[in-house]
Amino acid sequence: MSINRRSMLGLAAACIGAAALGVSSFAHAAGYPDKPVTVYIGFSAGGPTDTVGRLLADKLSQKLGQTFVVENKVGASGVVAANLVQKAKPDGYTLMLGSSSTLSIIPHVQKNIQYDAINDFTPVALVASYPYYLAVPADSPFKTLDDLIAYGRDKNNELSYASAGTGAVNHLAGEWLKEETGIKALHVPYKGDSAAMPDLIAGRVDYALLAGIVALPQVEAGKLRVLASASSSPDKGAPNIEIIGQKTAPGFDAEPWNGLMGPAGMPEDVVSTLNTAVNEVLSDPEVKARLLTLDQYPFTSTPAQFKQHIKDQSSRWAGIIKSANIVIE
């Protein structure tokens, strides 16, 4: 199935239901911000979290009249950045673009985590999510998802799938798919999705669940083929792509996300200022279009809604982690 970014853009009207929140004439917290704000990102430059974080920081700088500086503090699936932000002064000048892996997964799989994802941070706003695509090499014998599942269910066969590392969202999504479909598949962890790409393209692993920003350039280059989308929404992803959660595994929804947050105890007026600014940025048609080119889907949310999202996602992934017995030493 051929998909490209242009087809993603064609779905803009259907896939974004966030209501516009008006012009930027909202009341700021008194004096905030009156100096540069640092936004830490726990992942390397060029990935989905970094790309969205830099776009958001640039737009917040324009809207609030102070520089929002992005700093990459890479390590342990965002844990390094989270530890730094947790210990910062809760004045709104140290923030983090948190991720689903850092907040909803790592606390369940990694020992000696120093933060509580719910109580040690102040949620500001959910920012964006991105659907995974189940991708196979272009010359794979599996032409449909049913082909792959039928092969994996045969007791004489075993598939293999790549992930960005043990405990990564696409690792857990792979285990969830195994649980739902009954296929046998060996997990092959890499140090990031980019590191997995040569082996996936060459067919040394059978498939991977990948973000569009990673998979689609290889699809367009004729090196990968997409069998299905792991989003629960048919509006997210390219037209005519099978949705795993619609027929094959009802309820399956592996969609990583990012959200802006700071240390616990931030003043309510500062949180309100930031939340309103983020929602206005994400309601801007130009920003929406830019995010869609990155295969990202914007949200607007309250801090309370974002906090509940973290809780819901944490509960969902904790069940998968327990059933698959996943631990990071």
Helices and strands as residue ranges (DSSP letters): H 5-9, H 12-15, E 37-41, H 48-64, E 68-72, G 76-78, H 79-86, E 94-99, H 100-100, I 101-105, H 106-109, E 121-129, E 132-137, H 145-153, E 159-163, H 169-181, E 185-189, H 193-202, E 207-211, H 212-220, E 224-229, E 242-243, E 257-263, H 268-283, H 285-293, E 297-298, H 303-324
